[in-house]
Amino acid sequence: MTLAKYLKDTGRSQAEFGSTLSPPVSQGQVSQWILGRTRITLAYALQIESETQGRVPPQDSAAMYIGPDK
């Protein structure tokens, strides 16, 4: 499952979700992850997996990255 789908399904905002991570990240950072513009580090991918009760595994976090706009 993608992080975007998880947030939509659970009604959580990007800002609220980012604030649950350690260290916290901004809404803008969560948006950049969802848009595939920045990579999610392994540390954050593991936290996302835990925070989503396994619904967004690290593999799905890694698959979101598409690279910077050309």
N, CA, C and O atoms as a CHARMM CRD file, in Angstrom:
* protein
*
  280
    1    1 MET  N      0.84800  -1.16700   0.00000 PROA 1      0.00000
    2    1 MET  CA     0.00000   0.00000   0.00000 PROA 1      0.00000
    3    1 MET  C      0.89500   1.23100   0.00000 PROA 1      0.00000
    4    1 MET  O      1.93600   1.24700   0.65600 PROA 1      0.00000
    5    2 THR  N      0.49500   2.25300  -0.72700 PROA 2      0.00000
    6    2 THR  CA     1.26500   3.48700  -0.71800 PROA 2      0.00000
    7    2 THR  C      0.93700   4.30900   0.51600 PROA 2      0.00000
    8    2 THR  O     -0.11300   4.14100   1.13500 PROA 2      0.00000
    9    3 LEU  N      1.84700   5.19200   0.85500 PROA 3      0.00000
   10    3 LEU  CA     1.61200   6.07700   1.98800 PROA 3      0.00000
   11    3 LEU  C      0.42000   6.99000   1.70300 PROA 3      0.00000
   12    3 LEU  O     -0.37400   7.26200   2.60300 PROA 3      0.00000
   13    4 ALA  N      0.28700   7.45900   0.48000 PROA 4      0.00000
   14    4 ALA  CA    -0.84900   8.32500   0.12200 PROA 4      0.00000
   15    4 ALA  C     -2.17200   7.60100   0.35100 PROA 4      0.00000
   16    4 ALA  O     -3.10900   8.17700   0.90300 PROA 4      0.00000
   17    5 LYS  N     -2.24900   6.34400  -0.07100 PROA 5      0.00000
   18    5 LYS  CA    -3.49000   5.58400   0.11300 PROA 5      0.00000
   19    5 LYS  C     -3.75200   5.35500   1.59400 PROA 5      0.00000
   20    5 LYS  O     -4.89300   5.45800   2.04500 PROA 5      0.00000
   21    6 TYR  N     -2.72000   5.04900   2.34300 PROA 6      0.00000
   22    6 TYR  CA    -2.88500   4.85100   3.77900 PROA 6      0.00000
   23    6 TYR  C     -3.45200   6.11800   4.43200 PROA 6      0.00000
   24    6 TYR  O     -4.40100   6.04900   5.21300 PROA 6      0.00000
   25    7 LEU  N     -2.87000   7.26000   4.11100 PROA 7      0.00000
   26    7 LEU  CA    -3.33800   8.51200   4.70700 PROA 7      0.00000
   27    7 LEU  C     -4.78400   8.79200   4.31700 PROA 7      0.00000
   28    7 LEU  O     -5.58000   9.22700   5.15000 PROA 7      0.00000
   29    8 LYS  N     -5.12200   8.54800   3.06900 PROA 8      0.00000
   30    8 LYS  CA    -6.50300   8.76700   2.61500 PROA 8      0.00000
   31    8 LYS  C     -7.45700   7.81700   3.33700 PROA 8      0.00000
   32    8 LYS  O     -8.50300   8.23600   3.83200 PROA 8      0.00000
   33    9 ASP  N     -7.09300   6.54900   3.39300 PROA 9      0.00000
   34    9 ASP  CA    -7.95900   5.54200   4.02100 PROA 9      0.00000
   35    9 ASP  C     -8.18900   5.81000   5.51000 PROA 9      0.00000
   36    9 ASP  O     -9.26100   5.52300   6.04300 PROA 9      0.00000
   37   10 THR  N     -7.17400   6.36100   6.17000 PROA 10     0.00000
   38   10 THR  CA    -7.27200   6.59000   7.60900 PROA 10     0.00000
   39   10 THR  C     -7.68300   8.01600   7.96200 PROA 10     0.00000
   40   10 THR  O     -7.93100   8.31800   9.12900 PROA 10     0.00000
   41   11 GLY  N     -7.75800   8.89000   6.96800 PROA 11     0.00000
   42   11 GLY  CA    -8.15000  10.27300   7.21600 PROA 11     0.00000
   43   11 GLY  C     -7.09200  11.09200   7.92600 PROA 11     0.00000
   44   11 GLY  O     -7.39800  12.13400   8.50600 PROA 11     0.00000
   45   12 ARG  N     -5.86600  10.64000   7.88800 PROA 12     0.00000
   46   12 ARG  CA    -4.78000  11.36900   8.54700 PROA 12     0.00000
   47   12 ARG  C     -4.18000  12.37400   7.57700 PROA 12     0.00000
   48   12 ARG  O     -4.10200  12.12000   6.37500 PROA 12     0.00000
   49   13 SER  N     -3.75900  13.50800   8.10300 PROA 13     0.00000
   50   13 SER  CA    -3.10800  14.51400   7.26600 PROA 13     0.00000
   51   13 SER  C     -1.61700  14.20800   7.15600 PROA 13     0.00000
   52   13 SER  O     -1.05000  13.49300   7.98400 PROA 13     0.00000
   53   14 GLN  N     -0.99700  14.76200   6.12000 PROA 14     0.00000
   54   14 GLN  CA     0.44200  14.60300   5.96000 PROA 14     0.00000
   55   14 GLN  C      1.17900  15.22600   7.14100 PROA 14     0.00000
   56   14 GLN  O      2.15800  14.66400   7.63200 PROA 14     0.00000
   57   15 ALA  N      0.71100  16.38400   7.59500 PROA 15     0.00000
   58   15 ALA  CA     1.36300  17.08100   8.71200 PROA 15     0.00000
   59   15 ALA  C      1.27500  16.25700   9.99000 PROA 15     0.00000
   60   15 ALA  O      2.26200  16.11200  10.71200 PROA 15     0.00000
   61   16 GLU  N      0.09800  15.72200  10.26400 PROA 16     0.00000
   62   16 GLU  CA    -0.07900  14.92300  11.48400 PROA 16     0.00000
   63   16 GLU  C      0.79000  13.68100  11.42100 PROA 16     0.00000
   64   16 GLU  O      1.43400  13.32300  12.40800 PROA 16     0.00000
   65   17 PHE  N      0.81700  13.01800  10.27000 PROA 17     0.00000
   66   17 PHE  CA     1.62100  11.81000  10.14600 PROA 17     0.00000
   67   17 PHE  C      3.09900  12.12400  10.32500 PROA 17     0.00000
   68   17 PHE  O      3.80400  11.41800  11.04700 PROA 17     0.00000
   69   18 GLY  N      3.56800  13.17500   9.67500 PROA 18     0.00000
   70   18 GLY  CA     4.97600  13.55400   9.79200 PROA 18     0.00000
   71   18 GLY  C      5.38100  13.85500  11.22100 PROA 18     0.00000
   72   18 GLY  O      6.51900  13.60200  11.61700 PROA 18     0.00000
   73   19 SER  N      4.44800  14.39700  11.99700 PROA 19     0.00000
   74   19 SER  CA     4.75600  14.74800  13.38600 PROA 19     0.00000
   75   19 SER  C      4.92300  13.52400  14.27700 PROA 19     0.00000
   76   19 SER  O      5.47200  13.63100  15.37400 PROA 19     0.00000
   77   20 THR  N      4.45800  12.35900  13.82100 PROA 20     0.00000
   78   20 THR  CA     4.58100  11.14500  14.62600 PROA 20     0.00000
   79   20 THR  C      5.93900  10.46300  14.46100 PROA 20     0.00000
   80   20 THR  O      6.28200   9.56300  15.22700 PROA 20     0.00000
   81   21 LEU  N      6.70700  10.89100  13.46200 PROA 21     0.00000
   82   21 LEU  CA     7.99800  10.26900  13.19400 PROA 21     0.00000
   83   21 LEU  C      9.06900  10.89300  14.07800 PROA 21     0.00000
   84   21 LEU  O      8.87700  11.97900  14.62400 PROA 21     0.00000
   85   22 SER  N     10.20400  10.20000  14.21700 PROA 22     0.00000
   86   22 SER  CA    11.27400  10.68600  15.07500 PROA 22     0.00000
   87   22 SER  C     12.60300  10.66700  14.32300 PROA 22     0.00000
   88   22 SER  O     13.07500   9.58500  13.97600 PROA 22     0.00000
   89   23 PRO  N     13.22400  11.80900  14.05800 PROA 23     0.00000
   90   23 PRO  CA    12.69200  13.13200  14.34500 PROA 23     0.00000
   91   23 PRO  C     11.51100  13.43800  13.43400 PROA 23     0.00000
   92   23 PRO  O     11.39400  12.87700  12.34400 PROA 23     0.00000
   93   24 PRO  N     10.63400  14.33700  13.89100 PROA 24     0.00000
   94   24 PRO  CA     9.45800  14.67800  13.09200 PROA 24     0.00000
   95   24 PRO  C      9.85500  15.28600  11.74700 PROA 24     0.00000
   96   24 PRO  O     10.91000  15.90800  11.62300 PROA 24     0.00000
   97   25 VAL  N      9.00200  15.09900  10.74500 PROA 25     0.00000
   98   25 VAL  CA     9.20800  15.72800   9.44300 PROA 25     0.00000
   99   25 VAL  C      8.01200  16.61500   9.13600 PROA 25     0.00000
  100   25 VAL  O      6.92200  16.41800   9.67400 PROA 25     0.00000
  101   26 SER  N      8.22500  17.58500   8.27400 PROA 26     0.00000
  102   26 SER  CA     7.17900  18.54100   7.92000 PROA 26     0.00000
  103   26 SER  C      6.17100  17.92900   6.95600 PROA 26     0.00000
  104   26 SER  O      6.41800  16.88400   6.35300 PROA 26     0.00000
  105   27 GLN  N      5.03600  18.59600   6.82300 PROA 27     0.00000
  106   27 GLN  CA     4.04000  18.20000   5.82000 PROA 27     0.00000
  107   27 GLN  C      4.67900  18.22000   4.44900 PROA 27     0.00000
  108   27 GLN  O      4.42200  17.34200   3.62600 PROA 27     0.00000
  109   28 GLY  N      5.52100  19.23100   4.19500 PROA 28     0.00000
  110   28 GLY  CA     6.19000  19.33800   2.89700 PROA 28     0.00000
  111   28 GLY  C      7.06700  18.14200   2.59300 PROA 28     0.00000
  112   28 GLY  O      7.11700  17.68000   1.45300 PROA 28     0.00000
  113   29 GLN  N      7.76200  17.63400   3.60500 PROA 29     0.00000
  114   29 GLN  CA     8.61100  16.46000   3.39900 PROA 29     0.00000
  115   29 GLN  C      7.77100  15.23100   3.07700 PROA 29     0.00000
  116   29 GLN  O      8.11100  14.46400   2.17600 PROA 29     0.00000
  117   30 VAL  N      6.68400  15.04100   3.80200 PROA 30     0.00000
  118   30 VAL  CA     5.79700  13.90400   3.51400 PROA 30     0.00000
  119   30 VAL  C      5.26000  14.03300   2.09000 PROA 30     0.00000
  120   30 VAL  O      5.18200  13.04000   1.36500 PROA 30     0.00000
  121   31 SER  N      4.89400  15.23500   1.69000 PROA 31     0.00000
  122   31 SER  CA     4.41600  15.46400   0.32700 PROA 31     0.00000
  123   31 SER  C      5.48500  15.10200  -0.70100 PROA 31     0.00000
  124   31 SER  O      5.18700  14.47200  -1.71500 PROA 31     0.00000
  125   32 GLN  N      6.73000  15.50000  -0.43900 PROA 32     0.00000
  126   32 GLN  CA     7.82800  15.17700  -1.36100 PROA 32     0.00000
  127   32 GLN  C      8.01400  13.66400  -1.49300 PROA 32     0.00000
  128   32 GLN  O      8.28800  13.16000  -2.58200 PROA 32     0.00000
  129   33 TRP  N      7.86400  12.94900  -0.38900 PROA 33     0.00000
  130   33 TRP  CA     7.93900  11.48600  -0.44600 PROA 33     0.00000
  131   33 TRP  C      6.82300  10.93300  -1.31900 PROA 33     0.00000
  132   33 TRP  O      7.05900  10.10200  -2.19600 PROA 33     0.00000
  133   34 ILE  N      5.59700  11.40700  -1.07000 PROA 34     0.00000
  134   34 ILE  CA     4.43500  10.88700  -1.78900 PROA 34     0.00000
  135   34 ILE  C      4.53900  11.19100  -3.28300 PROA 34     0.00000
  136   34 ILE  O      4.15800  10.36800  -4.11500 PROA 34     0.00000
  137   35 LEU  N      5.05100  12.36600  -3.61900 PROA 35     0.00000
  138   35 LEU  CA     5.20800  12.74900  -5.02100 PROA 35     0.00000
  139   35 LEU  C      6.39500  12.05500  -5.68000 PROA 35     0.00000
  140   35 LEU  O      6.56400  12.14600  -6.89600 PROA 35     0.00000
  141   36 GLY  N      7.22000  11.36100  -4.89100 PROA 36     0.00000
  142   36 GLY  CA     8.36400  10.63000  -5.43800 PROA 36     0.00000
  143   36 GLY  C      9.56600  11.49700  -5.71500 PROA 36     0.00000
  144   36 GLY  O     10.46800  11.08400  -6.44400 PROA 36     0.00000
  145   37 ARG  N      9.60200  12.69900  -5.14500 PROA 37     0.00000
  146   37 ARG  CA    10.69400  13.63200  -5.42200 PROA 37     0.00000
  147   37 ARG  C     11.89700  13.44000  -4.51500 PROA 37     0.00000
  148   37 ARG  O     13.01800  13.77900  -4.89400 PROA 37     0.00000
  149   38 THR  N     11.67900  12.90200  -3.32100 PROA 38     0.00000
  150   38 THR  CA    12.79600  12.60300  -2.42900 PROA 38     0.00000
  151   38 THR  C     12.65200  11.17700  -1.90800 PROA 38     0.00000
  152   38 THR  O     11.54900  10.64500  -1.78100 PROA 38     0.00000
  153   39 ARG  N     13.79400  10.58200  -1.61300 PROA 39     0.00000
  154   39 ARG  CA    13.79400   9.21500  -1.10500 PROA 39     0.00000
  155   39 ARG  C     13.48000   9.18000   0.38200 PROA 39     0.00000
  156   39 ARG  O     13.78600  10.11100   1.12700 PROA 39     0.00000
  157   40 ILE  N     12.87800   8.11100   0.78100 PROA 40     0.00000
  158   40 ILE  CA    12.64300   7.86700   2.19500 PROA 40     0.00000
  159   40 ILE  C     13.81800   7.04500   2.70500 PROA 40     0.00000
  160   40 ILE  O     14.13500   5.99600   2.14400 PROA 40     0.00000
  161   41 THR  N     14.45600   7.51000   3.75300 PROA 41     0.00000
  162   41 THR  CA    15.57300   6.74900   4.31000 PROA 41     0.00000
  163   41 THR  C     15.05700   5.44600   4.90700 PROA 41     0.00000
  164   41 THR  O     13.87100   5.30700   5.20300 PROA 41     0.00000
  165   42 LEU  N     15.95900   4.50800   5.07400 PROA 42     0.00000
  166   42 LEU  CA    15.57400   3.23100   5.67500 PROA 42     0.00000
  167   42 LEU  C     15.01500   3.44400   7.07800 PROA 42     0.00000
  168   42 LEU  O     14.04000   2.80100   7.46500 PROA 42     0.00000
  169   43 ALA  N     15.63400   4.34900   7.84300 PROA 43     0.00000
  170   43 ALA  CA    15.15200   4.60900   9.20400 PROA 43     0.00000
  171   43 ALA  C     13.70000   5.09100   9.18200 PROA 43     0.00000
  172   43 ALA  O     12.88300   4.63300   9.98100 PROA 43     0.00000
  173   44 TYR  N     13.38000   6.00500   8.27700 PROA 44     0.00000
  174   44 TYR  CA    12.00100   6.47700   8.18600 PROA 44     0.00000
  175   44 TYR  C     11.07900   5.40100   7.61100 PROA 44     0.00000
  176   44 TYR  O      9.93100   5.28500   8.03800 PROA 44     0.00000
  177   45 ALA  N     11.56400   4.62000   6.65500 PROA 45     0.00000
  178   45 ALA  CA    10.73800   3.55700   6.08000 PROA 45     0.00000
  179   45 ALA  C     10.32800   2.55000   7.15900 PROA 45     0.00000
  180   45 ALA  O      9.19700   2.06500   7.16700 PROA 45     0.00000
  181   46 LEU  N     11.24500   2.24700   8.05400 PROA 46     0.00000
  182   46 LEU  CA    10.92500   1.31600   9.14100 PROA 46     0.00000
  183   46 LEU  C      9.93500   1.94500  10.12900 PROA 46     0.00000
  184   46 LEU  O      9.05600   1.25800  10.64900 PROA 46     0.00000
  185   47 GLN  N     10.07700   3.24400  10.38500 PROA 47     0.00000
  186   47 GLN  CA     9.11600   3.93100  11.25100 PROA 47     0.00000
  187   47 GLN  C      7.73400   3.98700  10.60100 PROA 47     0.00000
  188   47 GLN  O      6.71600   3.80800  11.27000 PROA 47     0.00000
  189   48 ILE  N      7.71000   4.23800   9.29300 PROA 48     0.00000
  190   48 ILE  CA     6.43100   4.28200   8.56800 PROA 48     0.00000
  191   48 ILE  C      5.75800   2.92400   8.65100 PROA 48     0.00000
  192   48 ILE  O      4.54800   2.84100   8.86600 PROA 48     0.00000
  193   49 GLU  N      6.52800   1.85900   8.48100 PROA 49     0.00000
  194   49 GLU  CA     5.96800   0.51700   8.59300 PROA 49     0.00000
  195   49 GLU  C      5.35200   0.31000   9.98100 PROA 49     0.00000
  196   49 GLU  O      4.24600  -0.21700  10.10600 PROA 49     0.00000
  197   50 SER  N      6.06600   0.72300  11.00200 PROA 50     0.00000
  198   50 SER  CA     5.56400   0.56600  12.36500 PROA 50     0.00000
  199   50 SER  C      4.33700   1.43900  12.60700 PROA 50     0.00000
  200   50 SER  O      3.34200   0.96900  13.16000 PROA 50     0.00000
  201   51 GLU  N      4.39700   2.69000  12.20200 PROA 51     0.00000
  202   51 GLU  CA     3.29500   3.63700  12.42400 PROA 51     0.00000
  203   51 GLU  C      2.02300   3.21300  11.68800 PROA 51     0.00000
  204   51 GLU  O      0.91500   3.50800  12.13500 PROA 51     0.00000
  205   52 THR  N      2.18700   2.51700  10.55300 PROA 52     0.00000
  206   52 THR  CA     1.02300   2.09100   9.76700 PROA 52     0.00000
  207   52 THR  C      0.63900   0.63700  10.06500 PROA 52     0.00000
  208   52 THR  O     -0.13800   0.03800   9.32200 PROA 52     0.00000
  209   53 GLN  N      1.17500   0.07100  11.14000 PROA 53     0.00000
  210   53 GLN  CA     0.92200  -1.31600  11.51600 PROA 53     0.00000
  211   53 GLN  C      1.19500  -2.28500  10.35900 PROA 53     0.00000
  212   53 GLN  O      0.45000  -3.24200  10.14900 PROA 53     0.00000
  213   54 GLY  N      2.26900  -2.02300   9.61800 PROA 54     0.00000
  214   54 GLY  CA     2.69600  -2.90300   8.54400 PROA 54     0.00000
  215   54 GLY  C      1.98300  -2.70600   7.22100 PROA 54     0.00000
  216   54 GLY  O      2.28100  -3.40500   6.25200 PROA 54     0.00000
  217   55 ARG  N      1.05700  -1.77900   7.15900 PROA 55     0.00000
  218   55 ARG  CA     0.30400  -1.58500   5.90500 PROA 55     0.00000
  219   55 ARG  C      1.14100  -0.90800   4.81600 PROA 55     0.00000
  220   55 ARG  O      0.84100  -1.04900   3.63000 PROA 55     0.00000
  221   56 VAL  N      2.18800  -0.17200   5.21100 PROA 56     0.00000
  222   56 VAL  CA     3.10500   0.44200   4.24100 PROA 56     0.00000
  223   56 VAL  C      4.50200  -0.09300   4.55300 PROA 56     0.00000
  224   56 VAL  O      5.24100   0.51800   5.32400 PROA 56     0.00000
  225   57 PRO  N      4.86700  -1.23100   3.95600 PROA 57     0.00000
  226   57 PRO  CA     6.17100  -1.82700   4.23100 PROA 57     0.00000
  227   57 PRO  C      7.30300  -1.02800   3.56100 PROA 57     0.00000
  228   57 PRO  O      7.05000  -0.24100   2.64900 PROA 57     0.00000
  229   58 PRO  N      8.54600  -1.23000   4.01200 PROA 58     0.00000
  230   58 PRO  CA     9.67500  -0.50200   3.43000 PROA 58     0.00000
  231   58 PRO  C      9.77600  -0.62000   1.90800 PROA 58     0.00000
  232   58 PRO  O     10.19400   0.32800   1.24500 PROA 58     0.00000
  233   59 GLN  N      9.40100  -1.75900   1.35500 PROA 59     0.00000
  234   59 GLN  CA     9.46200  -1.93000  -0.09400 PROA 59     0.00000
  235   59 GLN  C      8.54700  -0.92200  -0.79600 PROA 59     0.00000
  236   59 GLN  O      8.90600  -0.37400  -1.83800 PROA 59     0.00000
  237   60 ASP  N      7.38000  -0.68500  -0.22800 PROA 60     0.00000
  238   60 ASP  CA     6.45400   0.26900  -0.82400 PROA 60     0.00000
  239   60 ASP  C      6.96600   1.69300  -0.65700 PROA 60     0.00000
  240   60 ASP  O      6.75900   2.53000  -1.53600 PROA 60     0.00000
  241   61 SER  N      7.62800   1.97900   0.45200 PROA 61     0.00000
  242   61 SER  CA     8.23300   3.30100   0.63700 PROA 61     0.00000
  243   61 SER  C      9.32500   3.53700  -0.39800 PROA 61     0.00000
  244   61 SER  O      9.40600   4.62100  -0.97600 PROA 61     0.00000
  245   62 ALA  N     10.16400   2.53500  -0.63700 PROA 62     0.00000
  246   62 ALA  CA    11.24600   2.66500  -1.60700 PROA 62     0.00000
  247   62 ALA  C     10.70400   2.82700  -3.02600 PROA 62     0.00000
  248   62 ALA  O     11.29000   3.54300  -3.83800 PROA 62     0.00000
  249   63 ALA  N      9.59800   2.17000  -3.32200 PROA 63     0.00000
  250   63 ALA  CA     9.02800   2.21100  -4.67300 PROA 63     0.00000
  251   63 ALA  C      8.42300   3.57000  -5.01700 PROA 63     0.00000
  252   63 ALA  O      8.16900   3.84200  -6.19100 PROA 63     0.00000
  253   64 MET  N      8.18700   4.42600  -4.02600 PROA 64     0.00000
  254   64 MET  CA     7.58400   5.73400  -4.30500 PROA 64     0.00000
  255   64 MET  C      8.55900   6.68200  -5.00100 PROA 64     0.00000
  256   64 MET  O      8.12600   7.59900  -5.69900 PROA 64     0.00000
  257   65 TYR  N      9.86400   6.48100  -4.82600 PROA 65     0.00000
  258   65 TYR  CA    10.83900   7.42000  -5.36300 PROA 65     0.00000
  259   65 TYR  C     10.92400   7.32600  -6.88200 PROA 65     0.00000
  260   65 TYR  O     11.18000   6.25500  -7.43200 PROA 65     0.00000
  261   66 ILE  N     10.70900   8.45300  -7.55300 PROA 66     0.00000
  262   66 ILE  CA    10.84300   8.47900  -9.01500 PROA 66     0.00000
  263   66 ILE  C     11.95600   9.42600  -9.45300 PROA 66     0.00000
  264   66 ILE  O     12.31400   9.45400 -10.63100 PROA 66     0.00000
  265   67 GLY  N     12.49800  10.18900  -8.53400 PROA 67     0.00000
  266   67 GLY  CA    13.60800  11.09100  -8.83700 PROA 67     0.00000
  267   67 GLY  C     13.14700  12.51000  -9.03200 PROA 67     0.00000
  268   67 GLY  O     11.94900  12.79000  -9.08400 PROA 67     0.00000
  269   68 PRO  N     14.12800  13.42200  -9.14000 PROA 68     0.00000
  270   68 PRO  CA    13.79100  14.82700  -9.31000 PROA 68     0.00000
  271   68 PRO  C     13.20700  15.09500 -10.69800 PROA 68     0.00000
  272   68 PRO  O     13.45200  14.36600 -11.66000 PROA 68     0.00000
  273   69 ASP  N     12.42800  16.16500 -10.75500 PROA 69     0.00000
  274   69 ASP  CA    11.87700  16.57400 -12.05800 PROA 69     0.00000
  275   69 ASP  C     13.02100  16.96500 -12.97700 PROA 69     0.00000
  276   69 ASP  O     13.99100  17.59400 -12.55300 PROA 69     0.00000
  277   70 LYS  N     12.89700  16.59700 -14.20100 PROA 70     0.00000
  278   70 LYS  CA    13.93600  16.92900 -15.18300 PROA 70     0.00000
  279   70 LYS  C     13.69200  18.30800 -15.76300 PROA 70     0.00000
  280   70 LYS  O     14.46000  18.76700 -16.60800 PROA 70     0.00000
